Amino acid sequence: MQIVGNGAYQAVFLMDSMGEPILPPELQVPTSGYPYASYARDLSADGSVVVGETGRQNSPGSVHAYAWSVDQGFRFLRTSESAYFGSFAAGVSGDGTVVVGSDELATDLSLEAIVWTEARGMLSLRSFLADEYGLQIGGWNYFQPTDISSDASTIVGIGINPQGNYEGWVLSLRAKCTDGIDNDGNGLVDLADPTCLDRLDAHEGPACNDGIDNDSDGLADFPADPGCRNAAFNVENPACDDGVDNDGDGKKDLLDPECYSASDRSERLDCSDGVDNDGDGLTDTADSGCFNGGWPYEDPECSDRADNDGDGKIDWDGAGLGSPDPQCTAPYGFTEKLPTGGCGLGAELVGVLVLLRRVKRVRSGDA
């Protein structure tokens, strides 16, 4: 038997037939000093994982989401807190591999949705949905999950809708890695396929390298589909190639001055939109991929963990996957490709060109 609950400001785990409370030392509340608290919020259906949060009460930045299991013990779910003041776990999937909750943003202490998996770590839910499913959650504030279904196919939560009212929401995901079908024809189905990272994976293999026209525009994969930045890209129709005015400014896709290319995941400039677009825990100019607030990407080619020019070298630092690309001298570099004219553009000049292009589009749209 395994029961999870909360005592007086302290999580309580009852894990045997005798009903004896067993509490990891990391969740034990000090008896003196600052008022600490630890909470158990959810238990996986198989009884293997407990999630919640622990830390000092009424103190921004001191409360952090955790997962605890018999096999792996206690773990904080976020490895980097530089852009966040705190995190909270709300629900866990039946097998304990997917957790949803909220982050407290350092900029304004507002809460923003997060999702955590064993394979990916903690990500912004908004950014994940945009990258993996091409789904934009625009106009919602305080977008917070409250639970996730056992099979991780449904997430529910609350938030303030675009009309300014509190409203519940239901998100149904159609992940190719849990549909019981061998979508890429390699003889392996769902999580048995090594191209499936986790239960939330929308594709058995990246959408831009699966031989399928995922967005039904008559073009499949990289480099044929302009929505694919590279072969590792997980969506063929990001925000700047989906036919939708995602930011409500009356312009859509490449007619929007803040779309630098069809493969942009946001119709707002990544480096000034208040969103962690690449899910690395850093937002806007706090992200090393941003040269300044006018930069269109938080993860340009020199920091996107992909070999964009096929030379066997990756990013400005190798991304822990190989050797650095010599064409990348900084994480905010736009391209890994060798300049054709023998002279490349400096980061400052590229930034100016981005802004000039933006002004040109604005004027064209107003004409």
Buried (B, 14 or more C-beta within 10 A) or exposed (E): EBBBEBEEEBBBBBBEEEEEBEBBEEBEBEEEEEEBBBBBBBBBBEBBBBBBBBBBEEEEBBBBBBBBBEEEEBBBBBEEBEBBBBBBBBBBBBBBBBBBBBBBBBEEEBBBBBBBBBEBBBBBBBBBBBBBBBBBBBBBEBBBBBBBBEBBBEBBBBBBBEEEEEEEBEBEBEBBBBEEEBBBEEEBBBBEBEBBBBBBBBBBBBBBBBEBBBBEBEBBBBEEBBBBBBBBBBBBBBBBBBEBBBBEBEBBBBBBBBBBBBBBBBBBBBBBBEBBBBBBBBBBBBBBBBBBEBBBBBBBBBBBBBBBBEBEBBBBBBBEEEEBBEBBBBBBBBBBBEEEEEEBBEBEEBBEEBBEBBEEBBEEEEE
